[in-house]
Amino acid sequence: MTVSQPQLRTTEEIVALKRAEDKYARRKLVAQEYMKLVRDDLTKCYIEHGVNHLMACRELREEYGSLLKDPHRGCGTPKLDI
């Protein structure tokens, strides 16, 4: 049984990986802040509309729910530009 040697990466590949990681980190931070804004707006809507919040805050509730269900929380998947 032979042991395979790990593939060494070129400088261009390493730079591309670092850029992709940085882009993803920025997108993730923006998505997290957007999620906080939607959550804050939803909280304000609940307080403002009281018992009518189910009808008045439906769009915000659905948007926040879709963000929660998304495994990447709205920032998309990491992409490598090589």
Protein Blocks (a to p, Z undefined) as FASTA:
>chain_A
ZZdddddddfklmmmmmmmmmmmmmmmmmmmmmmmmmmmmmmmmmmmnmmmmmmmmmmmm
mmmmmmmmpmngonapadddZZ
